[in-house]
Amino acid sequence: MDFGLTPEQEMIRQTARKIAQEVIKPRSAELDETGVYPEDIYQVFKETGLLGLNFPEEYGGSGAGTLGLGLAVEEVAKVDNACALILLLTKLSTSAIMRFGTEEQKRKYGQGTALGEIRGAFGLTEPGAGSDSANIQTKAEKDGDFYRITGTKHWISGANVADFFLIATKTDLRAGSKGFTVFVVDKDTPGFRVGNSDKKMGVRGVPTCELIFDEAKVPAANIIGEVNNGFKAIMWNLNSVRPIVAARGLGAAEGALQYAVDYARQRVTFQKPIIEHQAIQMMIADVAMRVEASRWLTYNACQTVDDGHADREHAHILSMAKAFSTETAVMAADTAVQILGGNGYMMDHPVERYYRDARQLTIVEGTSQVQRMIITKSIIDDMLNWK
Ligand SMILES: Cc1cc2nc3c(=O)[nH]c(=O)nc-3n(C[C@H](O)[C@H](O)[C@H](O)COP(=O)(O)OP(=O)(O)OC[C@H]3O[C@@H](n4cnc5c(N)ncnc54)[C@H](O)[C@@H]3O)c2cc1C
């Protein structure tokens, strides 16, 4: 049974598949090794319209929505998770803007991103606040028509190439989640700078960096939504993007499984290809079951966001897809390493990279534990709608 994709969605899938297989796949090992952002691949995404998938037509996009973006991300993640992250960032840096921003903000940052004129990044995490995001300490103090932002964000994906940053701050440090205000900060803002890139385990083609705000002078006109009501916008942003992280997991799992199956057909032990050993077959079946389940959870979560439900009442659907698909990616890559044996551990084959990349996915945008907290909360609050 098919999920019922439209001809347009099928076309997006084919376009992304072609780019992934012909342009990205030959570059993946090199991106991982050098850790240099692939500007040329970003340009291909721009020329083929993939940067605008998630944006309405009136803002320079193609109106393909979260599901359209998810399909493209899945195809790219089959071969390279850093390049899949480049596509994800188009949504992570703009979802709150497109939902809560002014017309001017949507035009400047949303349309600009869709057309590939500017790039954004998303800054929530701080050295002292990750899962406990309500505890951020970056503060914004009013100064006439401006705000002065002071604090540090860390591990911000794509910061080194970003032109603007969607930033969570506190305008009331004592009010917890009720003191949040979200700003969009341009890269040339006085008092703001991007720090050095981090040395990390995987997804190395998109560097992460620190953001340093030293009384950075940001116009009050750059507030997204309302003062002290920004937590809602941040949660909306995270909820909207979780299905796309799930798509990164789904694609990675499919890519790892396919590679392991191809290898198992070729590798001979005890006079037969290892795919004929039952122990190998069991491993393949275990991954295949989870991949299929991930696909349904992911597409359904994408559709849920497209139906306008990136809200608290539907958060568990998005969290289930995110946790399950990303854990499937880790399991699939781990299994692929095992099926390849010693070759799986060597950089001559991509499965060790899939493994390192997949480990990122169960941590970002809410760890697997945080997703389970959200799912359980919805059960306690009786939101599952299973009766
Ligand atoms: C490669 C990479 C890229 C990233 N990109 C971005 C980005 O672009 N923008 C951004 O804002 N952030 C980014 N992050 C940060 C990411 O979102 C955080 O790492 C994540 O939210 C977890 O926070 P933490 O690392 O501080 O872990 P912590 O919050 O310190 O958690 C540590 C461990 O404790 C567990 N834990 C915490 N609280 C609980 C609890 N109540 N119950 C049970 N278990 C709990 C967690 O699940 C985890 O296992 C990135 C991180 C990485 C690694």
The ligand as an SDF file (V2000), in Angstrom:
LIG
                    3D

 53 58  0  0  0  0  0  0  0  0999 V2000
   25.5000   18.1020   16.2600 C   0  0  0  0  0  0  0  0  0  0  0  0
   24.5330   18.9300   17.0240 C   0  0  0  0  0  0  0  0  0  0  0  0
   23.8500   19.9620   16.3960 C   0  0  0  0  0  0  0  0  0  0  0  0
   22.9800   20.7890   17.1310 C   0  0  0  0  0  0  0  0  0  0  0  0
   22.3550   21.8430   16.5010 N   0  0  0  0  0  0  0  0  0  0  0  0
   21.5990   22.6990   17.2500 C   0  0  0  0  0  0  0  0  0  0  0  0
   21.0320   23.8740   16.6580 C   0  0  0  0  0  0  0  0  0  0  0  0
   21.1440   24.1180   15.4380 O   0  0  0  0  0  0  0  0  0  0  0  0
   20.3460   24.7360   17.4490 N   0  0  0  0  0  0  0  0  0  0  0  0
   20.1600   24.5110   18.7960 C   0  0  0  0  0  0  0  0  0  0  0  0
   19.5300   25.3190   19.4620 O   0  0  0  0  0  0  0  0  0  0  0  0
   20.6940   23.3920   19.3860 N   0  0  0  0  0  0  0  0  0  0  0  0
   21.4070   22.5010   18.6450 C   0  0  0  0  0  0  0  0  0  0  0  0
   21.9460   21.3760   19.2260 N   0  0  0  0  0  0  0  0  0  0  0  0
   21.7210   21.1360   20.6610 C   0  0  0  0  0  0  0  0  0  0  0  0
   20.7290   20.0090   20.9270 C   0  0  0  0  0  0  0  0  0  0  0  0
   19.4330   20.4210   20.6350 O   0  0  0  0  0  0  0  0  0  0  0  0
   20.9220   19.5930   22.4120 C   0  0  0  0  0  0  0  0  0  0  0  0
   22.1490   18.8970   22.4550 O   0  0  0  0  0  0  0  0  0  0  0  0
   19.7830   18.7330   22.9140 C   0  0  0  0  0  0  0  0  0  0  0  0
   18.6000   19.4830   23.0560 O   0  0  0  0  0  0  0  0  0  0  0  0
   20.1020   18.0920   24.2840 C   0  0  0  0  0  0  0  0  0  0  0  0
   20.5940   19.0260   25.1940 O   0  0  0  0  0  0  0  0  0  0  0  0
   21.9780   18.7330   25.9650 P   0  0  0  0  0  0  0  0  0  0  0  0
   22.9680   18.2530   24.9640 O   0  0  0  0  0  0  0  0  0  0  0  0
   22.3090   19.9450   26.7440 O   0  0  0  0  0  0  0  0  0  0  0  0
   21.6750   17.5050   26.9070 O   0  0  0  0  0  0  0  0  0  0  0  0
   21.1260   17.5790   28.4100 P   0  0  0  0  0  0  0  0  0  0  0  0
   19.8960   18.3900   28.4500 O   0  0  0  0  0  0  0  0  0  0  0  0
   22.2370   17.9480   29.3130 O   0  0  0  0  0  0  0  0  0  0  0  0
   20.7450   16.0540   28.6510 O   0  0  0  0  0  0  0  0  0  0  0  0
   21.7370   15.0740   28.9520 C   0  0  0  0  0  0  0  0  0  0  0  0
   21.0500   13.7060   29.0460 C   0  0  0  0  0  0  0  0  0  0  0  0
   20.0600   13.7320   30.0830 O   0  0  0  0  0  0  0  0  0  0  0  0
   18.7990   13.3830   29.5340 C   0  0  0  0  0  0  0  0  0  0  0  0
   17.7810   14.1610   30.2430 N   0  0  0  0  0  0  0  0  0  0  0  0
   17.7500   15.4990   30.4560 C   0  0  0  0  0  0  0  0  0  0  0  0
   16.6690   15.8440   31.1670 N   0  0  0  0  0  0  0  0  0  0  0  0
   15.9790   14.6960   31.4080 C   0  0  0  0  0  0  0  0  0  0  0  0
   14.7650   14.3890   32.0800 C   0  0  0  0  0  0  0  0  0  0  0  0
   13.9940   15.3360   32.6220 N   0  0  0  0  0  0  0  0  0  0  0  0
   14.3790   13.0940   32.1460 N   0  0  0  0  0  0  0  0  0  0  0  0
   15.1100   12.1200   31.5690 C   0  0  0  0  0  0  0  0  0  0  0  0
   16.2710   12.3490   30.9090 N   0  0  0  0  0  0  0  0  0  0  0  0
   16.6950   13.6220   30.8150 C   0  0  0  0  0  0  0  0  0  0  0  0
   18.8820   13.7070   28.0620 C   0  0  0  0  0  0  0  0  0  0  0  0
   17.9330   12.9420   27.3090 O   0  0  0  0  0  0  0  0  0  0  0  0
   20.3110   13.3190   27.7640 C   0  0  0  0  0  0  0  0  0  0  0  0
   20.3990   11.9380   27.5840 O   0  0  0  0  0  0  0  0  0  0  0  0
   22.7840   20.5310   18.5070 C   0  0  0  0  0  0  0  0  0  0  0  0
   23.4410   19.4600   19.1170 C   0  0  0  0  0  0  0  0  0  0  0  0
   24.3080   18.6700   18.4010 C   0  0  0  0  0  0  0  0  0  0  0  0
   25.0030   17.5350   19.1040 C   0  0  0  0  0  0  0  0  0  0  0  0
  1  2  1  0
  2  3  1  0
  2 52  2  0
  3  4  2  0
  4  5  1  0
  4 50  1  0
  5  6  2  0
  6  7  1  0
  6 13  1  0
  7  8  2  0
  7  9  1  0
  9 10  1  0
 10 11  2  0
 10 12  1  0
 12 13  2  0
 13 14  1  0
 14 15  1  0
 14 50  1  0
 15 16  1  0
 16 17  1  0
 16 18  1  0
 18 19  1  0
 18 20  1  0
 20 21  1  0
 20 22  1  0
 22 23  1  0
 23 24  1  0
 24 25  2  0
 24 26  1  0
 24 27  1  0
 27 28  1  0
 28 29  2  0
 28 30  1  0
 28 31  1  0
 31 32  1  0
 32 33  1  0
 33 34  1  0
 33 48  1  0
 34 35  1  0
 35 36  1  0
 35 46  1  0
 36 37  1  0
 36 45  1  0
 37 38  2  0
 38 39  1  0
 39 40  1  0
 39 45  2  0
 40 41  1  0
 40 42  2  0
 42 43  1  0
 43 44  2  0
 44 45  1  0
 46 47  1  0
 46 48  1  0
 48 49  1  0
 50 51  2  0
 51 52  1  0
 52 53  1  0
M  END
$$$$
